[in-house]
């Protein structure tokens, strides 16, 4: 799942080499995906009114439906 998030975020930003995506197992069924981008690119990832961030979360939710786990995407 982190590869999917990485691909999407790197496609949006001007500095794709500064994108860091890490995963952290919170519990058996919950995984946190942390996305760190360059501060200049943060607005491009979040989008106007959080629309792009919401779309990324929707894509990840749909992609993880069969896995039985819940993925939480945190952007900073």
Residue pairs with C-beta under 8 A, 6 or more apart in sequence:
1 23
1 31
1 33
1 60
1 63
1 64
1 71
2 21
2 22
2 23
2 33
4 59
4 60
4 63
5 21
5 33
5 35
5 56
5 60
5 73
6 19
6 21
8 56
8 59
9 19
9 21
9 35
9 37
9 45
9 56
10 16
10 19
12 41
12 44
12 45
12 52
13 19
13 37
13 38
13 41
13 44
13 45
14 38
14 40
14 41
14 44
15 37
15 38
15 40
15 41
18 37
18 38
18 41
19 35
19 36
19 37
19 38
20 34
20 35
20 36
20 37
21 33
21 34
21 35
21 36
22 33
22 34
22 36
23 31
23 32
23 33
23 34
24 31
24 32
24 34
25 31
25 32
26 32
26 72
29 68
29 69
29 70
30 69
30 70
30 72
31 69
31 70
31 71
31 72
32 71
32 72
32 74
33 60
33 71
33 72
33 73
33 74
34 74
34 76
35 45
35 73
35 74
35 75
35 76
36 76
37 45
37 75
37 76
42 75
42 76
44 52
45 52
45 53
45 56
45 75
46 52
46 53
46 75
47 53
47 54
47 55
53 73
53 75
56 73
56 75
57 73
60 71
60 73
61 71
64 70
64 71
